[in-house]
Structure formats: C-alpha cells, structure tokens
C-alpha cells in the first residue's frame, strides 16, 4: 500500500525538528488526546464489566440459576419425581423445592409487603449461597413446625425487629364464598441475611417449606423447583433439556430472564458511556486534522518539488497519511498500554486515591458495593483499538487529499 518513498518522507516529517511551536504543540496534544481517550475507554468499560460481574454474583448468591413453577394444587408429587429426573440432566448440580407467597409482614404499627419463601434447609445449599450470607442465626433454625423465619437485614430494619422478635405474616386468600379472607400466622425471627441486593434484602423472608405449605394449604402462590448448574453463563444452553423434562403445565425460567432488566440497564449505560468517551478520541482526531493541514501549508514547497521530480499525487497523498497514522497510532498504542495497566491495577489505585484525596468512590452508608471492581475483557480492548485506529485514519484523509491536490506551479511561483 505504501511505497518506500512515501514511508521515508512521511516518517521524516514526523521526526523533523523544523516545526513551528504551535504545530508541535498541536501534534503532542493530538497524541495525548488519543492516548487518554483510549485509556479512559478501557478503564471505564473494565470497571463497568467488574460491576456487572459483581451484580451477577450477588443476584445468584440468593437466587437459583433456573426455576420451574407449577401452580397446580396437586403438584407436590409431580415435582418430587421431576426433581429426580432433573438431577440426571447434563450440567445440573443441585435441585431444591420452594414455594413463594406474596404476603404482608406486621410488627407493631409497621406493615410491609414481603415475599415469603418456603425452602428445604437441607437442600438449600445445593442451589444458593444463603449460608454464607447470614449475618445472624443459622439455617438449622428453619426446621418443620418451628415457625421461624430468616429475613433480609434491610427488611428487619424497616420493621424494627431483631433476632427473637415476633412478626405477624398475613396472606389474603379466598373463602368458599369467594370473599377475601386474611390468614394470619406468627413467626419468630431466627436470623438475618445480607445479599447486597435491595430486591432481596428489603422484601424477602425465608421459612421452612413445610411451615409455608401449612400456612397456605390451598397452594396460594407458586410451588416449584430451583436448579443450579455447573456454569451460570451457560444456563441458556441447558434450558431446552430442562423444558423438555418439565413438560406441559409448568413455567421454566432462568436467571437471565428474571434479571433481564438489570443487565439491559447496564448494557445501555455501557454503550452510552462508550459513545461519549469515544468522542474524546474523535476530538483528538480533529486535532490531527488541524495539525496536518498546517503541515501541508508549511510543506507546500516540498510538495511542489516532489511533484516536479515526478512524484505522483498518490505518493504525496500517502506521505501525509503516513505522518498522520504514525502520530495517531502511537497515541492508540500508548492509550492501550496505559488503559490495560490502570485497569489491571484498579484494586490498588482506587484505595490509594481514596487515601490521597480523603473520599470514597462507594460510600458504605450509601452503596452495597464498597470497592471498585474491574474486569478487563480482550474484546473490549480490541474494538476500542480498532475504533480509534479508524478514527485516526479518517482524520488523515482530508489533509492528504489537500496535499495531493497542490499545483506545483502555484506553490513555486514566489520561491
């Protein structure tokens, strides 16, 4: 693509010391702008990847990878047999029964809507990490007939209860005459958990599956099975086999469907942030345009001499493309190196900046995530590099065309 003459002259113009101060300043500003823009893109997207992974881990700590819901009154025996079949499917590492009820929790004058979930404490460890999330109490307290529950720490704080306090749970059901009829049951708070997700910590209470089923004998709510797979990211690949095993009359959903709104919001934010930061690279590319236009003006005589000696317009075009690409691509390379270095050491840099300036990126009183995570993805680095290279290449086209169109006679008329 580039002839030896084009490469030689273009590289010589880059190294030439006979420049005006302003042209040299614009050159360094262009290179620094490209580098900082690329580095900022890599670091910010790496942090957003880290936040996404942290959110996924917190969501899956108390949620199963998939769930099968069967609202039929006589579903218990069917679900028990189904659980045995599911355990034999590829990728399945845990199956546990559950039942969800939408209810009201009352303590004193406070009343809050909650999701009362019945679980089997012996099998819960197969599908969630509830044991590691407990801040008080233990799973052993949720025995059948104990009328004990474990609730989210935020929910307990809103209700003003502590371990050992009683909470009245109300579930509205329909009587034989179809009139609404509340059903009450008193539970004792036996423990609290903190998952770091508001939807769990402020609304979820866990009790023994037997206690919840006895509380709602007419199967008000949803009964089903929760599944855990060996690889959470490969769950959609396993779901066709799960749906085939579940059969008709059941609803099968995985965690990517239940939490689609979370990850859709993160994807939109990541896209918008990438577009905004890419403008920094675009502004630096405009600086390359300005710098090359000034160089073309300064080198009109050199261009005319080259053309007089037989250089074709294409050769002159490539000379200035080479000069612009060297500046732009050096900036891209420096930006990639800086961005990868910072993104790979965010866990050290963020605490240093917090100590240096006396502030917190994520205040523990406001945010559940108190550290700044980062996860560097090679594909992000690749597309950022390609986009920056294309922008800098595009920036060289107009000045190079202007240089190629310079008439030799007009340029040498007053020399």
N, C-alpha and C positions, 0 to 999 in steps of 0.2 A: 504493500500500500504506500509506504513512504520510501522515496528514493534516497540514496546516500547523501546527495546534495541537500535535500530538504531537511534531513535529520541533522546534518552538520551545521547548517546555517541556523536552524531553529534552536539547537542546543547552545550555539554560540551566542545568540541573542539573549538566552536565559542567563548565561554566565557573564555577559558583557557588563563592564563596570561604568561605562559611559552612559549613565542614565540621569535624567533629572531627578531631584529628590522626590517630587510628587509621584512620578511614575514608579519609583522604587517603593515608596510608601504604599501606594495602591496595590502593588504586587504582593507585598507582605501581608497587607490587610486581607486580600483575597485568599491567600494561602491559609492564614489563621482562621478566617471565617469558615472556609470549607472544613478545616480540621475540627473546629469547635462544634460546628453543626453536626458533623458525622458522629463525633464523640458524644454529644448530648443525646442524639437519637439512640445510640447503642445503650447508653447508661439508663435513660428513661424507660425504654422498652424492656430492658433487662429487669428493672425494678418492677414494672407492671407484670412481667412474667412471674416474678417472685411472689407478688401479691396474689396473683391468680392461683398459683400453686398452694400458697398458704390458705387461701379461702377454700380451695378444694379439699385440703386436708382437714380443715375444721368442719366443713359440711359433712364429710364422710366419717368423721370421728363418732358422730351420734346417729348417722343415717346409714342404712344399708345401701349396697350398690344397686339393688333392684328389689322390687316388692310385687307380690301377687295378691290382689284383693279379690275376695269372694264374699259378697254381701248376702248370700243365700242363708236362710236360717239353719239349715242342716249341713253346713259346710265343714264342720269340725272334723268329721271322719274323713271326708274327701281330702281336706288339707293335710291330714296326717299321712295318708297314703301318697299324696302328691309330694310331700317333703322327702319321703324315701326315694321317689323317682328322681327328684331334682338333685339329690346328693350324688347321684351317679353320672350327672352330666359333666362334660369337659369344662374345666375352669372353675367349677363351684367348690368352694372351700368351707362354706357354712350356710346353714338354713335354720331359721328360728321363727316360731309363731308370734303373732302380735295381734292386738286389737286396739283401734283408735276410737275414742269417744270425744265429741265436742261438748264441753261442759262449762259450768261456772264454778269458780273456787271462791269461797267466802270465809273471811276471818274478821270478826268484829263487824265494823261497818264497811269494810272493803270487799269489793266483788270484782273479779276479773275473769274474762273468758280464757279458757285453757284447752289444751289437747291432753286428755288423759289417755295414756298409752299403757296397755297391759302387755307385759313381757314375761318370758320364762327366764329367770335369773341364771339358770344352769346353762342355757344355750345363748344367752345374750352376747357373751364374749366371742362367739363364733362370727357374729355379723357386725358388731360395733366395738368401739374402744371406751365404752361407758366407764369401766373400772378405773381407767387412767384419768378420767375427767372429774372424778368425785373429789370435792373439797372437804366433805364431811360425810360420815356414815359409811355403810358398806352395802354391797349387793345382797349379802346374806339376810339383810333385814326384810327383803321383799319375799317372804315366804307366803304360801297359800293360806288365806284366812287371817293374816296378820293385820290387814287394813293399814299397812304402812305405805308411804309413797316417798319418792325422791324427786325433788323439783329443781328447776333451774335457779341459780343464785339470784338472778335479776327478778324472777317471779317472786321468790321468797322475800326479797327486799321490798317489792311493791306491796305485798300483802302484809308486811311487818311480822313475819313469823320466823322462828328459829327451830333448830332440831328439838323435837319433843313436843312442839305445839300441835294443836289440832286444827284441821282445816275441813270445812264442810263442802262437799262437792255435790252440785246439783246438775241433774241430767233431765231435760224435758222429754217425756215420752207421751204417747197417745194411749188413752184408756180404751176400754171396749166400746165406749160410746163415741170414740174419735175425738174426745175433748182433750186438750193438752193437760198433762198431769205431771208435775215435777216429782222427781225421785231424788231423795237425799241420802248421803252416806258420809259418815265422819271418818276421815283418815288422819293418821298421825305422821308428821314429817319426820322421816328417819334419816334423811341425808340431803345433800345438795350437790349439784354438778355445775361446772362452768365450761361450756364448749366454745365460748368466744363468738357465737353467732346469736344475734338478737332474736331471731325466729325460734331458736331453741331455748335459750336461757330465760326468756321472758314469757314463754307460753306453754312449755312442755312440762308435764308431770308424769312420772313413771310409777306403776304399781304392779303387783302380781297379776298375771294373766287370769288366774282363777278368780281373784277378787273383782276384777273389772267385768269378767263374764257374768259373775253372780250379781253384780250391780246392774247390768243391762241384760237380763235373761232373754229379751226379745231381739237380741243382736242389733240393737240400735248402734249404728256406726259401721266400721269396716273391719272385718276379720281377714286375716291373710297370713302370708309368709314373707319373711325378708331374707334376702340372699346376699352373700358376699362372694366375690370372685378373686382369683389369684392376681389379676391385673385390672385395676379400676378403669384404666384408659381403654381397655379392650372390651368393656362391657357391651357396647352395641353389637359387637361381633357374636357374642354369646346369646343375645336375646332371641333370635329366631328359634333356637333349640328350646329355650325356656318357654316361649309362647306355644310351641308345638306340644310340649309336655303338660302345660297348664290346661290346654283345651278350651272349649267354649264355656261361657258363663263366668269367666274371670277377666280381670283387668290387670295387665302386666305393664309396669313402668320401670324405667331405670333412672339412675340419679341424674343423668344428663337431661332428661325430660323434666324431672321435678324441679331442677335448679336452673332451667334454661334462662330465666330472666336475669339471674346473677351474671352468668357468663356472657350473655348477649350485651349487657351493660358494659362489662369490662372490654369486650371486643370493640364496641363502638367508641369507648373512651380511648382505647389504644390506637384505633385508626385515626381519630381526630387529633390526638397528640402527635402522632407520626406525621400527619399532614402539616400541622402547624410548625413543628421543628424542621421539617423539610424545607420550609420557607427560608430558614436561616441559610441553608446550603444554596437556595435559589438566589438570595441576596448576595452571597459571596460570588456566585457565578456572574451576576450583573457587574460586580466589581472587576471580574476578569474581562468582561466585555469592554468596560471603560479603559482598563489598563492596555488592552491590545489595540484599541482604537488610537490611543495616544502613541503607542509604539509604532503603529502603522504610519501615523502622521510624521513621527520623528524619523522614520526609516524610508521616507519617500525616495530619497536619492539612491539609497542602497537597492531598493526595489527596481528603480529605473535602470541602474547599472546591470543588475541581474537579467532583466528583460532584454537589455541591449546586447548582452553576451550570449543570448539565445535561450534563456530560461523560459519555459512555457508558463502561462498563467496558473496551470495546475501545480507547478513546482512552487511558485510563490504562495499559493493557497496552502499547500502542505507545510511550508515553513512556519507560518503563523499558527496553524493548527498544532504543530509540534510544540511550539512555545507555550501556547495556552494549556495543552494537555499536560506538559511537564509540571507547570505550576499547579493546575487543578488536581492532578493525580497524586502529586506529592502531598497536597493537603488532605486528600482522601486517605492515603496511606498513614499519615500522621494521626488523622482522626480515628481510624480503625484501631491503631496501636494504643492511643490514649483511652478510647472508649472501652476496649477489652480490658486494659489494665485497671481502670476505675471500676468497671462492672464486676470484675473478679475479686475486688477488694472492698466492696461496699460495706461489708460487715466490720472492717477495720476503720475505714474512712469516716463513716457516719458517726460512730461514738467519739472519734477524735474531734470532728466538727462540733458535736454537741458539747463537749467539754471546753472547746476553744471559745465558742460564742455563747455558751450558757443557755441553750434552748434544747427542746426535744422535737424531733421530727414527728413522733407519735406519742403524745402525752398519754400515760397510762390511765389518767382520770377521764379521758375522752374516747380513746381508741382501744379496741380489743387487741390489735396488733401493735406491739410496743417496739419492735425492731424493724429495720429497713431491709427487707429481703431482696435478693437479686438472683435471677436465673438467666444466664447467658445462653441464647439459642443461636446456633450456627446459621440457621436460615435467615434470622433477623439481620445478622452481620452481613450476610451475602446480599440480601435485597437492598439494604442501606448502601452498601458499597456500589452496587450496580446503578442504583438511582443517582447517587452522587456523581459517578463517572459519566453517566448520560447527560446530567445537567451541565457538568463542566465541558463536555464535548460540544454540547449545543451552544455554549457560550462562545466558542471559538469560531463558529460558522460565519457570523456577520462580519467581524473584523477581517477574517481571512479572505472572504469574498471581496471586501472593500480593497484589501491589499492587491488581490489578483487583478482587480479592475483598474488599477492605477496606470494611466497612459505614460509611457516613458518620456515622450517628448515634452509633455506638460511639466513633469517632475524635474527635468533637466534644463528647462528654459532659462531659469535665472541662476543656474550654477556656473 
